[in-house]
Amino acid sequence: MQPTSRKPSSYEIFPYAGHVAYFSMEIAINPAMPTYSGGLGMLAGDTLRSAADLSIPLVAFTLLHRKGYFQQHLSPNGVQTETVQPWNPADFCVEEPARVTVLIEDRIVTARAWRYDIQGRFGHVVPIYLLDTDLEVNTGWDRGLTDHLYGGDENYRMQQEIVLGMGGVRMANALGLRVNVYHMNEGHASLLTLALLERQLCGGPLRAATETDIEHVRRQCVFTTHTPVPAGHDRFSTEQSIRILGGERTARLQQLGCFKDGMFNMTLLALRFSRYANAVAMQHGKVSRPMFPEYAIDTITNGVHAPTWISEPVQLMLNEHIPAWQRDNLYLRNAIDLPEAEILAAHARAKEELLAEVGSRTGVVLSPKVLTLGFARRAATYKRASLLFTDTERLAAIARAAGGLQILFAGKAHPHDGPGKAIIQQVVEEAARLSNDSLRILYLENYDWGLGAKLTAGVDVWVNTPRRPYEASGTSGMKAALNGVPSLSILDGWWIEGCIEGVTGWAIEDGANDQEEAESLYRKLESAVVPLYLDAPEKWARLMRTTLAFNGSYFNTNRMVKQYNRNAYYPQPLLQHAKVEEPVLVE
C-alpha cells in the first residue's frame, strides 16, 4: 500500500511546527520520485511516515536530486549500465518563495526549497523540504549541485553536504520554522552544526566560540550513525576542507577534534556537536563504540513503516482480525492467533502478484507451488550475494529434493563500484549456467520501492548473507517479517535481535570462512526449510504467524519513532531543564 500523501496547495505552518528538523541526504518520499538509493533513504521515508501517523511535530530537509539516482540496465550476461532518472518537482511539490545562500569555494550559491507533504492517518502533516540549486543566479556547475544522488567525486559530495547541512538550517530560518531539535540521519548532514554555531556567534569569528557556545549547539542536536566500518564514514582531506569550506572554518574544526588521521571526519563532527547519538541495532552499537570511544553511542534498532510494506492481501486479513494494528503496531502481536488457512491464503495471493510481476519483466513463468527464496540488496561485496553458489552441485541437489527451487535476486551496484558490478555479473552468469527444470534463478533489473515491496511480501523465505560485522541493521528482512515471511540469515544487524530459531526463521551459523557459512546455509535449507515447506503446511503457517507476531510487532517505525521521541528528542531531563512541552503522540 502506498503512503498517504497530498500535494500542498499553499505554504502552511502547522501547530508546533518544526520542533524536530530531520536531515537526510536521501529520503524515499514517493515511488515516482527518484530521491533515494536504498536502505538509508527508505528508512528515512518510513521514519517520516510514522512521524506523520503519530502526529510528531517534525519537518525534514533533503536535496532534490533532480536527475535521481540511476536507472539500472543489465545486459544478458549481467553487465550493469546506468541512465539518469530526470523528474519534474513541480509535478509533486510546491516551490517555496524563500531563498538562502551558502559559501562554497568562495562562491555564493543560492538555494530554494520544494515542499512535499506526507499526511498521516489522523491528518497530521510532515513537510519535506527538498533543497535545489538549479537557479539562474548560480553558475552552471552550482546549478547541478543538487542534481545527482551520490554522483560525482568527493569534491561534489562535500559541496552537496554544505548545501544540505548549512543551507538546510538557513532555509528553516527563512521559512520561519521554530526548531529546537536537529536530527542528523548519518554524517552527510553534520555541517548543520557549523551553521548553528555561526548563528550562535551572530557573525563573529569562529575562533571566538566558547565551550558555552558549543554546548548551546549540542543541546539542539542528535545524531544517528548507520555505518559499521571506518571507510564508510565521509572523510575529506585538509586541502579539500580549506578550499571548499574555508580556512577559518577548517582551522576551528581541527581544534575541536573533528579531524582524524589527517582527514576531516563528518561523523566526528556530528558526535562532537550532539547531545545524543545512536547506532541502529544492538550489534551495530557494539561495533560503533570502539570506533569512537570518547563518545557515548546509544542504540535504537531500526524498523519499517508497516502500512507501506504489508501487502494488500495481508492487510485485508489483519483488518478483519486485528483492526487495532493500524493505530498501534504493537497489536500485531495478536497475529499469533490468526487462522492458519487465512495466512496461507493471503501469502498465496501476494506470491501470485510477485510472480506476475516477474513474468511481465522477464517473460519467465514461475510456479506458485515451488519454494521461492528472495535476495534483494544493494550489490556490495560484503553482502555476498554469491554465497548461495559456493557449492553449486549441492544447491542443485537441494532443488531436486524440494521438487523445485526458485531464487529471485535484485539489487543495484553504485555506478563507481566495480566489485559490486562484478558480483551482479557473477550471479547472472551462474543463474544462466545452473537454471534447469528444478532450479530457476533470476536477477531482476532495476530494484526499486515497488519491486522491493512485491519481493518481501511474495517470496517464501528471505535470505541475507552479509559478512559480519558489516551489516549495521538491514531492513528488508523486517519488511518480509511484516508479511509473515521468515528469514534465513547471518546473525548480524537486526537479525541478532529478531531470530528465534524455527519460530521467526533460521540463523546461518558463524563460520571461519565463506565455505563454512555456506555449509550452514545449505544444511538449514536441507534439514529445516525444505522439509517444513514440503511436508507440513500447517506448521509453515504457524511459522508465518510467529514471524509476523514476534518480529512484525517490534521491528516497525511506529515503535522506533516513539523511542526517538522519548530518548533522543525529548528525554525527561531535557524537558525539565528547558521546559519544552513534549508532543502528545496519537495512539
Secondary structure in CASP SS format (residue, H / E / C, confidence):
PFRMAT SS
TARGET T0000
AUTHOR 0000-0000-0000
METHOD secondary structure of the structure
MODEL  1
M C 1.00
Q C 1.00
P C 1.00
T C 1.00
S E 1.00
R E 1.00
K C 1.00
P C 1.00
S C 1.00
S C 1.00
Y C 1.00
E C 1.00
I C 1.00
F C 1.00
P C 1.00
Y C 1.00
A C 1.00
G C 1.00
H C 1.00
V E 1.00
A E 1.00
Y E 1.00
F E 1.00
S E 1.00
M C 1.00
E C 1.00
I C 1.00
A C 1.00
I C 1.00
N C 1.00
P C 1.00
A C 1.00
M C 1.00
P C 1.00
T C 1.00
Y C 1.00
S C 1.00
G C 1.00
G H 1.00
L H 1.00
G H 1.00
M H 1.00
L H 1.00
A H 1.00
G H 1.00
D H 1.00
T H 1.00
L H 1.00
R H 1.00
S H 1.00
A H 1.00
A H 1.00
D H 1.00
L C 1.00
S C 1.00
I C 1.00
P C 1.00
L E 1.00
V E 1.00
A E 1.00
F E 1.00
T E 1.00
L E 1.00
L C 1.00
H C 1.00
R C 1.00
K C 1.00
G C 1.00
Y C 1.00
F C 1.00
Q E 1.00
Q E 1.00
H E 1.00
L E 1.00
S C 1.00
P C 1.00
N C 1.00
G C 1.00
V C 1.00
Q E 1.00
T E 1.00
E E 1.00
T E 1.00
V C 1.00
Q C 1.00
P C 1.00
W C 1.00
N C 1.00
P H 1.00
A H 1.00
D H 1.00
F C 1.00
C C 1.00
V E 1.00
E E 1.00
E C 1.00
P C 1.00
A C 1.00
R C 1.00
V E 1.00
T E 1.00
V E 1.00
L E 1.00
I E 1.00
E C 1.00
D C 1.00
R E 1.00
I E 1.00
V E 1.00
T E 1.00
A E 1.00
R E 1.00
A E 1.00
W E 1.00
R E 1.00
Y E 1.00
D E 1.00
I E 1.00
Q E 1.00
G C 1.00
R C 1.00
F C 1.00
G C 1.00
H C 1.00
V E 1.00
V E 1.00
P E 1.00
I E 1.00
Y E 1.00
L E 1.00
L E 1.00
D E 1.00
T C 1.00
D C 1.00
L C 1.00
E C 1.00
V C 1.00
N C 1.00
T C 1.00
G H 1.00
W H 1.00
D H 1.00
R H 1.00
G C 1.00
L C 1.00
T C 1.00
D C 1.00
H C 1.00
L C 1.00
Y C 1.00
G C 1.00
G C 1.00
D C 1.00
E H 1.00
N H 1.00
Y H 1.00
R H 1.00
M H 1.00
Q H 1.00
Q H 1.00
E H 1.00
I H 1.00
V H 1.00
L H 1.00
G H 1.00
M H 1.00
G H 1.00
G H 1.00
V H 1.00
R H 1.00
M H 1.00
A H 1.00
N H 1.00
A H 1.00
L C 1.00
G C 1.00
L C 1.00
R C 1.00
V C 1.00
N C 1.00
V E 1.00
Y E 1.00
H E 1.00
M E 1.00
N E 1.00
E C 1.00
G H 1.00
H H 1.00
A H 1.00
S C 1.00
L C 1.00
L H 1.00
T H 1.00
L H 1.00
A H 1.00
L H 1.00
L H 1.00
E H 1.00
R H 1.00
Q H 1.00
L C 1.00
C C 1.00
G C 1.00
G C 1.00
P C 1.00
L H 1.00
R H 1.00
A H 1.00
A C 1.00
T C 1.00
E H 1.00
T H 1.00
D H 1.00
I H 1.00
E H 1.00
H H 1.00
V H 1.00
R H 1.00
R C 1.00
Q C 1.00
C E 1.00
V E 1.00
F E 1.00
T E 1.00
T C 1.00
H C 1.00
T C 1.00
P C 1.00
V C 1.00
P H 1.00
A H 1.00
G H 1.00
H C 1.00
D C 1.00
R E 1.00
F E 1.00
S E 1.00
T H 1.00
E H 1.00
Q H 1.00
S H 1.00
I H 1.00
R H 1.00
I H 1.00
L H 1.00
G C 1.00
G H 1.00
E H 1.00
R H 1.00
T H 1.00
A H 1.00
R H 1.00
L H 1.00
Q H 1.00
Q H 1.00
L C 1.00
G C 1.00
C C 1.00
F E 1.00
K E 1.00
D C 1.00
G C 1.00
M E 1.00
F E 1.00
N E 1.00
M H 1.00
T H 1.00
L H 1.00
L H 1.00
A H 1.00
L H 1.00
R H 1.00
F C 1.00
S C 1.00
R C 1.00
Y E 1.00
A E 1.00
N E 1.00
A E 1.00
V C 1.00
A C 1.00
M H 1.00
Q H 1.00
H H 1.00
G H 1.00
K H 1.00
V H 1.00
S H 1.00
R H 1.00
P H 1.00
M H 1.00
F C 1.00
P C 1.00
E C 1.00
Y C 1.00
A C 1.00
I C 1.00
D E 1.00
T E 1.00
I C 1.00
T C 1.00
N C 1.00
G C 1.00
V E 1.00
H C 1.00
A H 1.00
P H 1.00
T H 1.00
W H 1.00
I C 1.00
S C 1.00
E H 1.00
P H 1.00
V H 1.00
Q H 1.00
L H 1.00
M H 1.00
L H 1.00
N H 1.00
E H 1.00
H H 1.00
I C 1.00
P H 1.00
A H 1.00
W H 1.00
Q H 1.00
R C 1.00
D C 1.00
N H 1.00
L H 1.00
Y H 1.00
L H 1.00
R H 1.00
N H 1.00
A H 1.00
I H 1.00
D H 1.00
L C 1.00
P C 1.00
E H 1.00
A H 1.00
E H 1.00
I H 1.00
L H 1.00
A H 1.00
A H 1.00
H H 1.00
A H 1.00
R H 1.00
A H 1.00
K H 1.00
E H 1.00
E H 1.00
L H 1.00
L H 1.00
A H 1.00
E H 1.00
V H 1.00
G H 1.00
S H 1.00
R H 1.00
T H 1.00
G C 1.00
V C 1.00
V C 1.00
L C 1.00
S C 1.00
P C 1.00
K C 1.00
V C 1.00
L E 1.00
T E 1.00
L E 1.00
G E 1.00
F E 1.00
A E 1.00
R C 1.00
R C 1.00
A C 1.00
A C 1.00
T H 1.00
Y H 1.00
K H 1.00
R C 1.00
A H 1.00
S H 1.00
L H 1.00
L H 1.00
F H 1.00
T C 1.00
D C 1.00
T H 1.00
E H 1.00
R H 1.00
L H 1.00
A H 1.00
A H 1.00
I H 1.00
A H 1.00
R H 1.00
A H 1.00
A C 1.00
G C 1.00
G C 1.00
L E 1.00
Q E 1.00
I E 1.00
L E 1.00
F E 1.00
A E 1.00
G C 1.00
K C 1.00
A C 1.00
H C 1.00
P C 1.00
H C 1.00
D C 1.00
G H 1.00
P H 1.00
G H 1.00
K H 1.00
A H 1.00
I H 1.00
I H 1.00
Q H 1.00
Q H 1.00
V H 1.00
V H 1.00
E H 1.00
E H 1.00
A H 1.00
A H 1.00
R H 1.00
L H 1.00
S C 1.00
N C 1.00
D C 1.00
S C 1.00
L E 1.00
R E 1.00
I E 1.00
L E 1.00
Y E 1.00
L E 1.00
E C 1.00
N C 1.00
Y C 1.00
D C 1.00
W H 1.00
G H 1.00
L H 1.00
G H 1.00
A H 1.00
K H 1.00
L H 1.00
T H 1.00
A H 1.00
G H 1.00
V C 1.00
D C 1.00
V E 1.00
W E 1.00
V E 1.00
N E 1.00
T C 1.00
P C 1.00
R C 1.00
R C 1.00
P C 1.00
Y C 1.00
E C 1.00
A C 1.00
S C 1.00
G C 1.00
T C 1.00
S H 1.00
G H 1.00
M H 1.00
K H 1.00
A H 1.00
A H 1.00
L C 1.00
N C 1.00
G C 1.00
V C 1.00
P C 1.00
S E 1.00
L E 1.00
S E 1.00
I E 1.00
L C 1.00
D C 1.00
G C 1.00
W C 1.00
W H 1.00
I H 1.00
E H 1.00
G H 1.00
C C 1.00
I C 1.00
E E 1.00
G C 1.00
V C 1.00
T C 1.00
G E 1.00
W E 1.00
A E 1.00
I E 1.00
E C 1.00
D C 1.00
G C 1.00
A C 1.00
N C 1.00
D H 1.00
Q H 1.00
E H 1.00
E H 1.00
A H 1.00
E H 1.00
S H 1.00
L H 1.00
Y H 1.00
R H 1.00
K H 1.00
L H 1.00
E H 1.00
S H 1.00
A H 1.00
V H 1.00
V H 1.00
P H 1.00
L H 1.00
Y H 1.00
L H 1.00
D H 1.00
A C 1.00
P H 1.00
E H 1.00
K H 1.00
W H 1.00
A H 1.00
R H 1.00
L H 1.00
M H 1.00
R H 1.00
T H 1.00
T H 1.00
L H 1.00
A H 1.00
F H 1.00
N H 1.00
G H 1.00
S C 1.00
Y C 1.00
F C 1.00
N E 1.00
T H 1.00
N H 1.00
R H 1.00
M H 1.00
V H 1.00
K H 1.00
Q H 1.00
Y H 1.00
N H 1.00
R H 1.00
N H 1.00
A H 1.00
Y H 1.00
Y C 1.00
P C 1.00
Q H 1.00
P H 1.00
L H 1.00
L H 1.00
Q H 1.00
H H 1.00
A H 1.00
K C 1.00
V C 1.00
E C 1.00
E C 1.00
P C 1.00
V C 1.00
L C 1.00
V C 1.00
E C 1.00
END
